[in-house]
Amino acid sequence: MSEPGKPSVITIPNALSFYRLLSFPFLLFLVFTHREHWFSILFCINLVTDILDGLIARLFRMTTALGAKLDSLADAGMYILAFFGI
C-alpha cells in the first residue's frame, strides 16, 4: 500500500506500459521468424494500449513520474519495433 497522499506506482496505466516493454522481445522474435500476421496483430494491440495508458492516466489522475518514464521507453521501443517490422 502507498502512504496517504503519495500516489501509488502500481496503476493500470503503468501496468499497460510495462506490458508493452515486456512484449518487445516476443515481437522481435515474431519479426525474425517471419510471422508477420501475428506481429501485426500484437503490434496493433500495443498501439491500443499506448492510447489507453495515456487516456486512463489523465482521466483518472493516475499520472506518475515512473509512468512517464515507462511510457517514453515503451514508445521508443515501439518505434524500433515498427522499423524492424517494416
JOBELMO-V593698 format. One record per pair of residues at least 12 apart in sequence whose ideal C-beta (glycine too) atoms are under 10 Angstrom apart, sorted by sequence separation. I is the first residue (numbers start at 1). GAP is how many residues later the second one is. If there is no record, write none. Layout:
{{I GAP} {I GAP}}
This chain:
{{26 12} {27 12} {30 12} {31 12} {26 13} {30 13} {54 13} {53 14} {57 14} {27 15} {26 16} {27 16} {53 17} {54 17} {53 18} {23 19} {27 19} {23 20} {50 21} {53 21} {54 21} {23 22} {24 22} {23 23} {50 24} {20 25} {49 25} {50 25} {19 26} {20 26} {23 26} {19 27} {20 27} {46 28} {50 28} {20 29} {16 30} {19 30} {20 30} {46 31} {47 31} {16 32} {17 32} {46 32} {16 33} {17 33} {20 33} {15 34} {16 34} {19 34} {16 35} {18 35} {43 35} {46 35} {47 35} {13 36} {16 36} {17 36} {46 36} {16 37} {17 37} {15 38} {16 38} {43 38} {13 39} {14 39} {42 39} {43 39} {12 40} {13 40} {16 40} {17 40} {12 41} {13 41} {15 41} {16 41} {11 42} {13 42} {39 42} {43 42} {13 43} {14 43} {12 44} {13 44} {11 45} {12 45} {13 45} {39 45} {40 45} {11 46} {13 46} {39 46} {13 47} {12 48} {14 48} {18 48} {11 49} {13 49} {14 49} {17 49} {18 49} {21 49} {24 49} {28 49} {36 49} {12 50} {13 50} {14 50} {17 50} {20 50} {21 50} {24 50} {27 50} {31 50} {11 51} {13 51} {16 51} {17 51} {19 51} {20 51} {23 51} {27 51} {30 51} {11 52} {14 52} {15 52} {17 52} {18 52} {21 52} {22 52} {28 52} {31 52} {32 52} {11 53} {14 53} {17 53} {18 53} {20 53} {21 53} {24 53} {27 53} {28 53} {31 53} {7 54} {8 54} {10 54} {13 54} {14 54} {16 54} {17 54} {20 54} {23 54} {24 54} {27 54} {30 54} {31 54} {7 55} {9 55} {11 55} {12 55} {13 55} {14 55} {15 55} {16 55} {17 55} {18 55} {19 55} {20 55} {23 55} {30 55} {31 55} {7 56} {8 56} {9 56} {10 56} {11 56} {14 56} {17 56} {18 56} {21 56} {24 56} {28 56} {7 57} {9 57} {13 57} {14 57} {17 57} {20 57} {24 57} {27 57} {28 57} {7 58} {9 58} {13 58} {16 58} {17 58} {20 58} {23 58} {27 58} {7 59} {7 60} {9 61} {20 61}}
